[in-house]
Structures are given as C-alpha cells and as structure tokens.
Amino acid sequence: MEIGITEQSGTQVVALEGEVDLQTSPQLREALLKCITDGKPITVEMSAVSYIDSSGVASLVEAFQAARNKNLNFSLAAINEAPLRVLKLARLDGVFVIHENLADALSGN
C-alpha cells in the first residue's frame, strides 16, 4: 500500500493505493492519526484501493472516532466496489460520510 498526503482546499487528502491489510494497516493508522493532530478536515481517497480487510477498516474507524473527538470532518471518497462492499457488510456505509469522488468531498457535497 502507498499513502500520499496532500492539502487541497483546506482539507488533508490521504490518497491510498493498493491493498489495506494486516501488514499495511498500522502504516495507515499512523498516517491518519498524524493528520488528525494537524487539526484540519480529512478525506481518505480510496479510488486505487483494491482490497481492505478488517484491520484496515479498524484503522479507518479509529481515525474517524479520533477526528470526531476533535470536531474534525472525516470522510471517505471514491471507494472502489470491493472495499465498499466490505464497508457495507460491516454497516459502516451509514457511519462514514462517503463521497462519490474527491471533487464532491472537497466541495462539501
């Protein structure tokens, strides 16, 4: 998995690429929690994520809760079908704010 972090329109965009699994989820967790300490809204862009397992989902949930505790917006954008299916099975599609694409996330739609 590769993680790219940029700032766009005052939002930290965390772009993920590859598989988010037991081996890579600690790296994701660390990156997301570091972004939260910066105090800006966060959008996780997942268009290049081919797979996510429960450890990856747990990293997203932990970051979501940490952001919420600091009153920061935390959203997901452009999720591919396989990772979205995992989020739906865990009923997290109703918990996370999910945008169809990054442009919608950055514009607040």
Backbone atoms as SQL, in Angstrom:
CREATE TABLE atoms (id INTEGER PRIMARY KEY, chain TEXT, resi INTEGER, resn TEXT, atom TEXT, x REAL, y REAL, z REAL);
INSERT INTO atoms VALUES
  (1, 'A', 1, 'MET', 'N', 0.836, -1.168, 0.000),
  (2, 'A', 1, 'MET', 'CA', 0.000, 0.000, 0.000),
  (3, 'A', 1, 'MET', 'C', 0.886, 1.238, 0.000),
  (4, 'A', 2, 'GLU', 'N', 0.450, 2.215, -0.755),
  (5, 'A', 2, 'GLU', 'CA', 1.125, 3.507, -0.760),
  (6, 'A', 2, 'GLU', 'C', 0.163, 4.555, -0.229),
  (7, 'A', 3, 'ILE', 'N', 0.733, 5.520, 0.509),
  (8, 'A', 3, 'ILE', 'CA', -0.067, 6.600, 1.080),
  (9, 'A', 3, 'ILE', 'C', 0.519, 7.920, 0.614),
  (10, 'A', 4, 'GLY', 'N', -0.323, 8.750, 0.031),
  (11, 'A', 4, 'GLY', 'CA', 0.078, 10.097, -0.364),
  (12, 'A', 4, 'GLY', 'C', -0.778, 11.096, 0.386),
  (13, 'A', 5, 'ILE', 'N', -0.159, 12.086, 1.006),
  (14, 'A', 5, 'ILE', 'CA', -0.904, 13.078, 1.764),
  (15, 'A', 5, 'ILE', 'C', -0.650, 14.454, 1.170),
  (16, 'A', 6, 'THR', 'N', -1.740, 15.127, 0.785),
  (17, 'A', 6, 'THR', 'CA', -1.655, 16.476, 0.251),
  (18, 'A', 6, 'THR', 'C', -2.718, 17.329, 0.942),
  (19, 'A', 7, 'GLU', 'N', -2.591, 18.626, 0.782),
  (20, 'A', 7, 'GLU', 'CA', -3.638, 19.513, 1.279),
  (21, 'A', 7, 'GLU', 'C', -4.299, 20.177, 0.082),
  (22, 'A', 8, 'GLN', 'N', -5.630, 20.067, 0.031),
  (23, 'A', 8, 'GLN', 'CA', -6.399, 20.655, -1.053),
  (24, 'A', 8, 'GLN', 'C', -7.619, 21.348, -0.458),
  (25, 'A', 9, 'SER', 'N', -7.793, 22.621, -0.771),
  (26, 'A', 9, 'SER', 'CA', -8.941, 23.398, -0.292),
  (27, 'A', 9, 'SER', 'C', -9.097, 23.327, 1.220),
  (28, 'A', 10, 'GLY', 'N', -7.977, 23.342, 1.943),
  (29, 'A', 10, 'GLY', 'CA', -8.014, 23.317, 3.400),
  (30, 'A', 10, 'GLY', 'C', -8.277, 21.954, 4.004),
  (31, 'A', 11, 'THR', 'N', -8.335, 20.926, 3.169),
  (32, 'A', 11, 'THR', 'CA', -8.579, 19.556, 3.622),
  (33, 'A', 11, 'THR', 'C', -7.337, 18.710, 3.376),
  (34, 'A', 12, 'GLN', 'N', -7.004, 17.877, 4.344),
  (35, 'A', 12, 'GLN', 'CA', -5.918, 16.928, 4.130),
  (36, 'A', 12, 'GLN', 'C', -6.486, 15.733, 3.366),
  (37, 'A', 13, 'VAL', 'N', -5.918, 15.486, 2.206),
  (38, 'A', 13, 'VAL', 'CA', -6.352, 14.364, 1.383),
  (39, 'A', 13, 'VAL', 'C', -5.336, 13.247, 1.542),
  (40, 'A', 14, 'VAL', 'N', -5.822, 12.118, 2.040),
  (41, 'A', 14, 'VAL', 'CA', -4.975, 10.939, 2.226),
  (42, 'A', 14, 'VAL', 'C', -5.346, 9.961, 1.118),
  (43, 'A', 15, 'ALA', 'N', -4.495, 9.890, 0.094),
  (44, 'A', 15, 'ALA', 'CA', -4.756, 9.026, -1.056),
  (45, 'A', 15, 'ALA', 'C', -4.089, 7.674, -0.828),
  (46, 'A', 16, 'LEU', 'N', -4.896, 6.630, -0.899),
  (47, 'A', 16, 'LEU', 'CA', -4.389, 5.271, -0.684),
  (48, 'A', 16, 'LEU', 'C', -4.331, 4.526, -2.000),
  (49, 'A', 17, 'GLU', 'N', -3.337, 3.656, -2.111),
  (50, 'A', 17, 'GLU', 'CA', -3.204, 2.836, -3.315),
  (51, 'A', 17, 'GLU', 'C', -2.752, 1.446, -2.921),
  (52, 'A', 18, 'GLY', 'N', -3.435, 0.443, -3.447),
  (53, 'A', 18, 'GLY', 'CA', -3.038, -0.937, -3.190),
  (54, 'A', 18, 'GLY', 'C', -3.977, -1.629, -2.216),
  (55, 'A', 19, 'GLU', 'N', -3.408, -2.569, -1.445),
  (56, 'A', 19, 'GLU', 'CA', -4.193, -3.358, -0.508),
  (57, 'A', 19, 'GLU', 'C', -3.970, -2.869, 0.917),
  (58, 'A', 20, 'VAL', 'N', -5.075, -2.701, 1.647),
  (59, 'A', 20, 'VAL', 'CA', -5.010, -2.299, 3.045),
  (60, 'A', 20, 'VAL', 'C', -5.338, -3.546, 3.855),
  (61, 'A', 21, 'ASP', 'N', -4.300, -4.124, 4.445),
  (62, 'A', 21, 'ASP', 'CA', -4.472, -5.389, 5.153),
  (63, 'A', 21, 'ASP', 'C', -3.700, -5.376, 6.469),
  (64, 'A', 22, 'LEU', 'N', -3.608, -6.526, 7.098),
  (65, 'A', 22, 'LEU', 'CA', -2.959, -6.637, 8.400),
  (66, 'A', 22, 'LEU', 'C', -1.524, -6.119, 8.374),
  (67, 'A', 23, 'GLN', 'N', -0.848, -6.315, 7.275),
  (68, 'A', 23, 'GLN', 'CA', 0.540, -5.876, 7.149),
  (69, 'A', 23, 'GLN', 'C', 0.652, -4.360, 6.990),
  (70, 'A', 24, 'THR', 'N', -0.286, -3.741, 6.277),
  (71, 'A', 24, 'THR', 'CA', -0.167, -2.315, 5.957),
  (72, 'A', 24, 'THR', 'C', -1.040, -1.401, 6.816),
  (73, 'A', 25, 'SER', 'N', -2.022, -1.960, 7.501),
  (74, 'A', 25, 'SER', 'CA', -2.939, -1.109, 8.266),
  (75, 'A', 25, 'SER', 'C', -2.257, -0.308, 9.380),
  (76, 'A', 26, 'PRO', 'N', -1.196, -0.805, 10.042),
  (77, 'A', 26, 'PRO', 'CA', -0.535, 0.051, 11.036),
  (78, 'A', 26, 'PRO', 'C', 0.041, 1.335, 10.419),
  (79, 'A', 27, 'GLN', 'N', 0.532, 1.236, 9.205),
  (80, 'A', 27, 'GLN', 'CA', 1.053, 2.399, 8.492),
  (81, 'A', 27, 'GLN', 'C', -0.083, 3.393, 8.215),
  (82, 'A', 28, 'LEU', 'N', -1.235, 2.886, 7.817),
  (83, 'A', 28, 'LEU', 'CA', -2.400, 3.740, 7.579),
  (84, 'A', 28, 'LEU', 'C', -2.843, 4.396, 8.875),
  (85, 'A', 29, 'ARG', 'N', -2.936, 3.628, 9.931),
  (86, 'A', 29, 'ARG', 'CA', -3.350, 4.158, 11.232),
  (87, 'A', 29, 'ARG', 'C', -2.452, 5.306, 11.658),
  (88, 'A', 30, 'GLU', 'N', -1.150, 5.102, 11.566),
  (89, 'A', 30, 'GLU', 'CA', -0.176, 6.127, 11.956),
  (90, 'A', 30, 'GLU', 'C', -0.338, 7.399, 11.120),
  (91, 'A', 31, 'ALA', 'N', -0.498, 7.241, 9.826),
  (92, 'A', 31, 'ALA', 'CA', -0.644, 8.402, 8.938),
  (93, 'A', 31, 'ALA', 'C', -1.922, 9.176, 9.246),
  (94, 'A', 32, 'LEU', 'N', -3.023, 8.463, 9.449),
  (95, 'A', 32, 'LEU', 'CA', -4.290, 9.138, 9.723),
  (96, 'A', 32, 'LEU', 'C', -4.264, 9.861, 11.066),
  (97, 'A', 33, 'LEU', 'N', -3.728, 9.201, 12.087),
  (98, 'A', 33, 'LEU', 'CA', -3.686, 9.843, 13.404),
  (99, 'A', 33, 'LEU', 'C', -2.772, 11.063, 13.399),
  (100, 'A', 34, 'LYS', 'N', -1.699, 11.016, 12.607),
  (101, 'A', 34, 'LYS', 'CA', -0.829, 12.181, 12.487),
  (102, 'A', 34, 'LYS', 'C', -1.584, 13.334, 11.816),
  (103, 'A', 35, 'CYS', 'N', -2.352, 13.022, 10.788),
  (104, 'A', 35, 'CYS', 'CA', -3.147, 14.052, 10.107),
  (105, 'A', 35, 'CYS', 'C', -4.143, 14.698, 11.071),
  (106, 'A', 36, 'ILE', 'N', -4.711, 13.916, 11.950),
  (107, 'A', 36, 'ILE', 'CA', -5.691, 14.445, 12.896),
  (108, 'A', 36, 'ILE', 'C', -5.046, 15.447, 13.835),
  (109, 'A', 37, 'THR', 'N', -3.797, 15.220, 14.200),
  (110, 'A', 37, 'THR', 'CA', -3.121, 16.171, 15.096),
  (111, 'A', 37, 'THR', 'C', -2.893, 17.518, 14.416),
  (112, 'A', 38, 'ASP', 'N', -2.943, 17.548, 13.078),
  (113, 'A', 38, 'ASP', 'CA', -2.775, 18.812, 12.351),
  (114, 'A', 38, 'ASP', 'C', -4.026, 19.686, 12.432),
  (115, 'A', 39, 'GLY', 'N', -5.156, 19.097, 12.839),
  (116, 'A', 39, 'GLY', 'CA', -6.354, 19.875, 13.090),
  (117, 'A', 39, 'GLY', 'C', -7.144, 20.344, 11.877),
  (118, 'A', 40, 'LYS', 'N', -6.982, 19.672, 10.758),
  (119, 'A', 40, 'LYS', 'CA', -7.721, 20.035, 9.539),
  (120, 'A', 40, 'LYS', 'C', -8.627, 18.882, 9.136),
  (121, 'A', 41, 'PRO', 'N', -9.704, 19.180, 8.389),
  (122, 'A', 41, 'PRO', 'CA', -10.574, 18.099, 7.906),
  (123, 'A', 41, 'PRO', 'C', -9.765, 17.083, 7.091),
  (124, 'A', 42, 'ILE', 'N', -10.235, 15.849, 7.091),
  (125, 'A', 42, 'ILE', 'CA', -9.524, 14.763, 6.406),
  (126, 'A', 42, 'ILE', 'C', -10.481, 14.036, 5.467),
  (127, 'A', 43, 'THR', 'N', -10.002, 13.805, 4.247),
  (128, 'A', 43, 'THR', 'CA', -10.714, 12.948, 3.301),
  (129, 'A', 43, 'THR', 'C', -9.759, 11.847, 2.861),
  (130, 'A', 44, 'VAL', 'N', -10.208, 10.606, 2.998),
  (131, 'A', 44, 'VAL', 'CA', -9.417, 9.462, 2.557),
  (132, 'A', 44, 'VAL', 'C', -9.909, 9.077, 1.168),
  (133, 'A', 45, 'GLU', 'N', -9.043, 9.254, 0.177),
  (134, 'A', 45, 'GLU', 'CA', -9.369, 8.986, -1.223),
  (135, 'A', 45, 'GLU', 'C', -8.967, 7.542, -1.526),
  (136, 'A', 46, 'MET', 'N', -9.957, 6.721, -1.901),
  (137, 'A', 46, 'MET', 'CA', -9.729, 5.277, -2.000),
  (138, 'A', 46, 'MET', 'C', -9.934, 4.697, -3.395),
  (139, 'A', 47, 'SER', 'N', -9.834, 5.520, -4.416),
  (140, 'A', 47, 'SER', 'CA', -10.098, 5.020, -5.770),
  (141, 'A', 47, 'SER', 'C', -9.102, 3.960, -6.224),
  (142, 'A', 48, 'ALA', 'N', -7.902, 3.945, -5.650),
  (143, 'A', 48, 'ALA', 'CA', -6.883, 2.975, -6.050),
  (144, 'A', 48, 'ALA', 'C', -6.701, 1.849, -5.027),
  (145, 'A', 49, 'VAL', 'N', -7.659, 1.719, -4.100),
  (146, 'A', 49, 'VAL', 'CA', -7.609, 0.618, -3.126),
  (147, 'A', 49, 'VAL', 'C', -8.339, -0.576, -3.725),
  (148, 'A', 50, 'SER', 'N', -7.626, -1.678, -3.859),
  (149, 'A', 50, 'SER', 'CA', -8.219, -2.871, -4.459),
  (150, 'A', 50, 'SER', 'C', -8.795, -3.815, -3.415),
  (151, 'A', 51, 'TYR', 'N', -8.354, -3.678, -2.151),
  (152, 'A', 51, 'TYR', 'CA', -8.753, -4.624, -1.107),
  (153, 'A', 51, 'TYR', 'C', -8.578, -3.965, 0.247),
  (154, 'A', 52, 'ILE', 'N', -9.505, -4.212, 1.160),
  (155, 'A', 52, 'ILE', 'CA', -9.351, -3.783, 2.541),
  (156, 'A', 52, 'ILE', 'C', -9.888, -4.898, 3.430),
  (157, 'A', 53, 'ASP', 'N', -9.154, -5.206, 4.498),
  (158, 'A', 53, 'ASP', 'CA', -9.632, -6.223, 5.430),
  (159, 'A', 53, 'ASP', 'C', -10.058, -5.561, 6.735),
  (160, 'A', 54, 'SER', 'N', -10.395, -6.373, 7.717),
  (161, 'A', 54, 'SER', 'CA', -10.932, -5.843, 8.965),
  (162, 'A', 54, 'SER', 'C', -9.932, -4.954, 9.707),
  (163, 'A', 55, 'SER', 'N', -8.651, -5.228, 9.575),
  (164, 'A', 55, 'SER', 'CA', -7.655, -4.389, 10.246),
  (165, 'A', 55, 'SER', 'C', -7.592, -3.004, 9.596),
  (166, 'A', 56, 'GLY', 'N', -7.763, -2.953, 8.286),
  (167, 'A', 56, 'GLY', 'CA', -7.810, -1.673, 7.593),
  (168, 'A', 56, 'GLY', 'C', -9.056, -0.890, 7.960),
  (169, 'A', 57, 'VAL', 'N', -10.179, -1.601, 8.042),
  (170, 'A', 57, 'VAL', 'CA', -11.428, -0.966, 8.458),
  (171, 'A', 57, 'VAL', 'C', -11.283, -0.429, 9.879),
  (172, 'A', 58, 'ALA', 'N', -10.643, -1.204, 10.756),
  (173, 'A', 58, 'ALA', 'CA', -10.437, -0.766, 12.144),
  (174, 'A', 58, 'ALA', 'C', -9.600, 0.510, 12.191),
  (175, 'A', 59, 'SER', 'N', -8.619, 0.642, 11.326),
  (176, 'A', 59, 'SER', 'CA', -7.795, 1.856, 11.271),
  (177, 'A', 59, 'SER', 'C', -8.638, 3.053, 10.852),
  (178, 'A', 60, 'LEU', 'N', -9.530, 2.852, 9.887),
  (179, 'A', 60, 'LEU', 'CA', -10.418, 3.930, 9.454),
  (180, 'A', 60, 'LEU', 'C', -11.375, 4.331, 10.576),
  (181, 'A', 61, 'VAL', 'N', -11.924, 3.349, 11.272),
  (182, 'A', 61, 'VAL', 'CA', -12.862, 3.623, 12.367),
  (183, 'A', 61, 'VAL', 'C', -12.158, 4.373, 13.490),
  (184, 'A', 62, 'GLU', 'N', -10.961, 3.940, 13.843),
  (185, 'A', 62, 'GLU', 'CA', -10.212, 4.620, 14.906),
  (186, 'A', 62, 'GLU', 'C', -9.936, 6.074, 14.533),
  (187, 'A', 63, 'ALA', 'N', -9.530, 6.299, 13.292),
  (188, 'A', 63, 'ALA', 'CA', -9.256, 7.666, 12.843),
  (189, 'A', 63, 'ALA', 'C', -10.543, 8.491, 12.819),
  (190, 'A', 64, 'PHE', 'N', -11.644, 7.898, 12.380),
  (191, 'A', 64, 'PHE', 'CA', -12.939, 8.584, 12.376),
  (192, 'A', 64, 'PHE', 'C', -13.312, 9.030, 13.786),
  (193, 'A', 65, 'GLN', 'N', -13.155, 8.133, 14.744),
  (194, 'A', 65, 'GLN', 'CA', -13.502, 8.461, 16.131),
  (195, 'A', 65, 'GLN', 'C', -12.574, 9.536, 16.694),
  (196, 'A', 66, 'ALA', 'N', -11.296, 9.455, 16.394),
  (197, 'A', 66, 'ALA', 'CA', -10.342, 10.463, 16.873),
  (198, 'A', 66, 'ALA', 'C', -10.659, 11.829, 16.265),
  (199, 'A', 67, 'ALA', 'N', -11.011, 11.845, 14.984),
  (200, 'A', 67, 'ALA', 'CA', -11.365, 13.106, 14.319),
  (201, 'A', 67, 'ALA', 'C', -12.642, 13.677, 14.936),
  (202, 'A', 68, 'ARG', 'N', -13.613, 12.834, 15.160),
  (203, 'A', 68, 'ARG', 'CA', -14.878, 13.279, 15.749),
  (204, 'A', 68, 'ARG', 'C', -14.641, 13.866, 17.148),
  (205, 'A', 69, 'ASN', 'N', -13.754, 13.262, 17.912),
  (206, 'A', 69, 'ASN', 'CA', -13.436, 13.767, 19.251),
  (207, 'A', 69, 'ASN', 'C', -12.799, 15.154, 19.208),
  (208, 'A', 70, 'LYS', 'N', -12.186, 15.497, 18.078),
  (209, 'A', 70, 'LYS', 'CA', -11.574, 16.818, 17.906),
  (210, 'A', 70, 'LYS', 'C', -12.439, 17.735, 17.047),
  (211, 'A', 71, 'ASN', 'N', -13.680, 17.318, 16.805),
  (212, 'A', 71, 'ASN', 'CA', -14.623, 18.085, 15.977),
  (213, 'A', 71, 'ASN', 'C', -14.092, 18.355, 14.573),
  (214, 'A', 72, 'LEU', 'N', -13.421, 17.370, 13.994),
  (215, 'A', 72, 'LEU', 'CA', -12.898, 17.481, 12.634),
  (216, 'A', 72, 'LEU', 'C', -13.747, 16.629, 11.693),
  (217, 'A', 73, 'ASN', 'N', -13.991, 17.145, 10.503),
  (218, 'A', 73, 'ASN', 'CA', -14.682, 16.352, 9.482),
  (219, 'A', 73, 'ASN', 'C', -13.750, 15.256, 8.993),
  (220, 'A', 74, 'PHE', 'N', -14.305, 14.060, 8.832),
  (221, 'A', 74, 'PHE', 'CA', -13.562, 12.899, 8.338),
  (222, 'A', 74, 'PHE', 'C', -14.461, 12.200, 7.339),
  (223, 'A', 75, 'SER', 'N', -13.996, 12.065, 6.115),
  (224, 'A', 75, 'SER', 'CA', -14.824, 11.417, 5.096),
  (225, 'A', 75, 'SER', 'C', -13.985, 10.502, 4.217),
  (226, 'A', 76, 'LEU', 'N', -14.687, 9.666, 3.485),
  (227, 'A', 76, 'LEU', 'CA', -14.076, 8.768, 2.509),
  (228, 'A', 76, 'LEU', 'C', -14.571, 9.183, 1.135),
  (229, 'A', 77, 'ALA', 'N', -13.743, 8.981, 0.114),
  (230, 'A', 77, 'ALA', 'CA', -14.137, 9.379, -1.241),
  (231, 'A', 77, 'ALA', 'C', -13.677, 8.349, -2.264),
  (232, 'A', 78, 'ALA', 'N', -14.469, 8.213, -3.309),
  (233, 'A', 78, 'ALA', 'CA', -14.117, 7.416, -4.489),
  (234, 'A', 78, 'ALA', 'C', -13.725, 5.983, -4.126),
  (235, 'A', 79, 'ILE', 'N', -14.603, 5.318, -3.395),
  (236, 'A', 79, 'ILE', 'CA', -14.294, 3.952, -2.942),
  (237, 'A', 79, 'ILE', 'C', -14.641, 2.957, -4.040),
  (238, 'A', 80, 'ASN', 'N', -13.676, 2.100, -4.363),
  (239, 'A', 80, 'ASN', 'CA', -13.905, 1.033, -5.341),
  (240, 'A', 80, 'ASN', 'C', -14.924, 0.032, -4.809),
  (241, 'A', 81, 'GLU', 'N', -15.451, -0.776, -5.705),
  (242, 'A', 81, 'GLU', 'CA', -16.530, -1.704, -5.376),
  (243, 'A', 81, 'GLU', 'C', -16.166, -2.698, -4.266),
  (244, 'A', 82, 'ALA', 'N', -15.003, -3.332, -4.338),
  (245, 'A', 82, 'ALA', 'CA', -14.652, -4.352, -3.337),
  (246, 'A', 82, 'ALA', 'C', -14.518, -3.755, -1.934),
  (247, 'A', 83, 'PRO', 'N', -13.772, -2.658, -1.744),
  (248, 'A', 83, 'PRO', 'CA', -13.709, -2.077, -0.403),
  (249, 'A', 83, 'PRO', 'C', -15.072, -1.547, 0.074),
  (250, 'A', 84, 'LEU', 'N', -15.868, -1.017, -0.836),
  (251, 'A', 84, 'LEU', 'CA', -17.191, -0.517, -0.455),
  (252, 'A', 84, 'LEU', 'C', -18.072, -1.665, 0.036),
  (253, 'A', 85, 'ARG', 'N', -17.949, -2.811, -0.603),
  (254, 'A', 85, 'ARG', 'CA', -18.711, -3.993, -0.182),
  (255, 'A', 85, 'ARG', 'C', -18.361, -4.368, 1.253),
  (256, 'A', 86, 'VAL', 'N', -17.074, -4.301, 1.601),
  (257, 'A', 86, 'VAL', 'CA', -16.642, -4.609, 2.971),
  (258, 'A', 86, 'VAL', 'C', -17.252, -3.620, 3.957),
  (259, 'A', 87, 'LEU', 'N', -17.229, -2.334, 3.614),
  (260, 'A', 87, 'LEU', 'CA', -17.811, -1.317, 4.494),
  (261, 'A', 87, 'LEU', 'C', -19.320, -1.530, 4.650),
  (262, 'A', 88, 'LYS', 'N', -19.989, -1.918, 3.575),
  (263, 'A', 88, 'LYS', 'CA', -21.432, -2.161, 3.645),
  (264, 'A', 88, 'LYS', 'C', -21.736, -3.393, 4.497),
  (265, 'A', 89, 'LEU', 'N', -20.935, -4.439, 4.362),
  (266, 'A', 89, 'LEU', 'CA', -21.139, -5.645, 5.174),
  (267, 'A', 89, 'LEU', 'C', -20.993, -5.337, 6.660),
  (268, 'A', 90, 'ALA', 'N', -20.079, -4.439, 6.974),
  (269, 'A', 90, 'ALA', 'CA', -19.870, -4.038, 8.370),
  (270, 'A', 90, 'ALA', 'C', -20.851, -2.942, 8.796),
  (271, 'A', 91, 'ARG', 'N', -21.728, -2.553, 7.872),
  (272, 'A', 91, 'ARG', 'CA', -22.724, -1.497, 8.101),
  (273, 'A', 91, 'ARG', 'C', -22.079, -0.152, 8.438),
  (274, 'A', 92, 'LEU', 'N', -20.891, 0.065, 7.902),
  (275, 'A', 92, 'LEU', 'CA', -20.182, 1.320, 8.143),
  (276, 'A', 92, 'LEU', 'C', -20.469, 2.362, 7.071),
  (277, 'A', 93, 'ASP', 'N', -21.158, 1.950, 6.012),
  (278, 'A', 93, 'ASP', 'CA', -21.523, 2.930, 4.984),
  (279, 'A', 93, 'ASP', 'C', -22.521, 3.947, 5.540),
  (280, 'A', 94, 'GLY', 'N', -23.170, 3.633, 6.648),
  (281, 'A', 94, 'GLY', 'CA', -24.063, 4.569, 7.304),
  (282, 'A', 94, 'GLY', 'C', -23.384, 5.374, 8.398),
  (283, 'A', 95, 'VAL', 'N', -22.148, 5.027, 8.706),
  (284, 'A', 95, 'VAL', 'CA', -21.379, 5.723, 9.744),
  (285, 'A', 95, 'VAL', 'C', -20.467, 6.767, 9.111),
  (286, 'A', 96, 'PHE', 'N', -19.705, 6.339, 8.128),
  (287, 'A', 96, 'PHE', 'CA', -18.795, 7.254, 7.439),
  (288, 'A', 96, 'PHE', 'C', -19.556, 8.163, 6.477),
  (289, 'A', 97, 'VAL', 'N', -19.071, 9.366, 6.312),
  (290, 'A', 97, 'VAL', 'CA', -19.521, 10.208, 5.212),
  (291, 'A', 97, 'VAL', 'C', -18.743, 9.726, 3.994),
  (292, 'A', 98, 'ILE', 'N', -19.467, 9.280, 2.978),
  (293, 'A', 98, 'ILE', 'CA', -18.829, 8.725, 1.779),
  (294, 'A', 98, 'ILE', 'C', -19.219, 9.572, 0.579),
  (295, 'A', 99, 'HIS', 'N', -18.201, 10.095, -0.102),
  (296, 'A', 99, 'HIS', 'CA', -18.421, 10.906, -1.305),
  (297, 'A', 99, 'HIS', 'C', -18.121, 10.063, -2.538),
  (298, 'A', 100, 'GLU', 'N', -18.875, 10.321, -3.591),
  (299, 'A', 100, 'GLU', 'CA', -18.680, 9.567, -4.825),
  (300, 'A', 100, 'GLU', 'C', -17.306, 9.811, -5.437),
  (301, 'A', 101, 'ASN', 'N', -16.798, 11.040, -5.277),
  (302, 'A', 101, 'ASN', 'CA', -15.472, 11.367, -5.819),
  (303, 'A', 101, 'ASN', 'C', -14.820, 12.441, -4.964),
  (304, 'A', 102, 'LEU', 'N', -13.557, 12.694, -5.217),
  (305, 'A', 102, 'LEU', 'CA', -12.800, 13.635, -4.415),
  (306, 'A', 102, 'LEU', 'C', -13.319, 15.064, -4.589),
  (307, 'A', 103, 'ALA', 'N', -13.733, 15.417, -5.798),
  (308, 'A', 103, 'ALA', 'CA', -14.247, 16.780, -6.033),
  (309, 'A', 103, 'ALA', 'C', -15.459, 17.053, -5.154),
  (310, 'A', 104, 'ASP', 'N', -16.349, 16.074, -5.033),
  (311, 'A', 104, 'ASP', 'CA', -17.524, 16.244, -4.163),
  (312, 'A', 104, 'ASP', 'C', -17.094, 16.406, -2.701),
  (313, 'A', 105, 'ALA', 'N', -16.109, 15.631, -2.289),
  (314, 'A', 105, 'ALA', 'CA', -15.623, 15.717, -0.909),
  (315, 'A', 105, 'ALA', 'C', -15.061, 17.102, -0.626),
  (316, 'A', 106, 'LEU', 'N', -14.294, 17.632, -1.560),
  (317, 'A', 106, 'LEU', 'CA', -13.657, 18.926, -1.342),
  (318, 'A', 106, 'LEU', 'C', -14.648, 20.084, -1.421),
  (319, 'A', 107, 'SER', 'N', -15.721, 19.875, -2.153),
  (320, 'A', 107, 'SER', 'CA', -16.723, 20.950, -2.260),
  (321, 'A', 107, 'SER', 'C', -17.784, 20.837, -1.167),
  (322, 'A', 108, 'GLY', 'N', -17.726, 19.746, -0.407),
  (323, 'A', 108, 'GLY', 'CA', -18.673, 19.561, 0.680),
  (324, 'A', 108, 'GLY', 'C', -19.995, 18.958, 0.265),
  (325, 'A', 109, 'ASN', 'N', -20.074, 18.404, -0.937),
  (326, 'A', 109, 'ASN', 'CA', -21.323, 17.781, -1.410),
  (327, 'A', 109, 'ASN', 'C', -21.407, 16.322, -1.004);
